[in-house]
């Protein structure tokens, strides 16, 4: 049995409702895009979300360039993280990404991906060698 397709607008409405329940301040740069902050450890995790190509995509920068060893990221992507993954920008900053097919969008599934995103961000921050900004 094929699941009913969720429209892009309906997927964003599910995300909006969940963020409203969490009390998150939401930035709406475009109809199918959102920006918001979640608590990850002791700092805000600034998450970007958008609907594109049949996916609800979520991403957040978790560490500055050079703060996390690339071998650690590869190992974690291969063995330890599910649904979300780590990536590096061209400058070397570490990002965490999570995608959810529109057909799978529900309050529970979006909540699960967000929880996994925050967990992956906390794990990355724990191993990061932070620059001295003082």
Secondary structure, 3 states (H helix, E strand, C coil): CCCCCCCHHHHHHHHHHHHHHHCCCEEEEECCEEEEEEEECCEEEEEEEEEECCEEEEEEEEECCCCCCHHHHHHHHHHCCCCEEEEECCCCCEEEEEEEEHHHCCHHHHHHHHHHHHHHHHHHHHHCCCCCCC
